[in-house]
């Protein structure tokens, strides 16, 4: 079966739930979107908005973030934080699919280094504290070694021990307060049927690749592996099994240099109508090679690039317009001034952003964020037209700091 590049794009966007009619958004709609994605990546950067809130806004429009918090952070929440792709929320019922990964970490055969192999005293101490007092954040565990050792990820020994045990499943995340993780023992947070479920590695990998295939619509082995950050060799084996079962269909996609696989339930829409801002950690763009192959869009976030060297801005979001990525905007929520600041706005070469539609989306975004006005900075070829359409001030570009929180 042959697919054009345009068909592949539409299949992928439809599989991700983009281009669907919008309407009132409640818990049911959030659940359906989360089940479709299967994973919601978490990131700490809050200059505009925490990244896990953004994919649902892109697909559903404005919604009550408190509803998503209840689904992901409440004590009996149907979603749980886990190391899946990266730190992410996943449906509670898929927790057993990652037991093989946690076992590998506990046995020190996983991808990450197990810090406590050289010092079990700290993990034993922390487990004792959680047993007696949990749930607790790292900052509330009293120990002389609970001191940060530098900026950014300069974790204390206590925090390092907690994160090590989060990797290998000896502790779970029991919610967050002001985005700080609270940790607890698995048996106090997860239902017994979830904890007791036993899924072998081969079965788990096949199910994870099945979910990736459904979420991506059409994908290469590399794409499918990246959805969960699996080894490509393991993914290739699972793909062959799913092809034999008729769940994945081998296809050739125009312009793709590798074989591709179409999920049997994937729709091939005649067109996609959408206008959305995509988080850097949205599944549509998080695998940068796939983004470039599908959309001709080279995307790198510049958070860790020194300010004077940034090309597009600190936290640029790709602009999805129907079936193409037509530009990028760098957004900042100025909560003190109650303003959404468009730090930069760019047209992607070869595309023509619909400025009125983008302006309308930015107004909706500001309202969703509880912000009252918009300000556009003069940086990027799209900024003047966008400011004019918004009726917003066009201010001169300020010097970007080397590091921004």
Secondary structure by P-SEA (a helix, b strand, c coil): ccccaaaaaaaaaaaaccccccccccaaaaaaaaaaacbbbbbcccccccccccccccccccccaaaaaaaccccccccccccccccccccccccccaaaaaaaaaaccccccccccccaaaaaaaaaaaacccccccccccccccccccccccccaaaaaaaaaaaacccccccccccbbbbbbcccccccccccccccaaaaaaaaaaaaaaaaccccaaaaaacccccaaaaaaaaaaaaaaccbbbbbcccccbbbbbcccccccccccbbbbbccccccccaaaaaaaaccccccccccccccccccccbbbbbbccccccbbbbbbcccccccccccbbbbccccccaaaaaaaaaaaaaaaaccccccccccccaaaaaaaaaccccccccccccccc
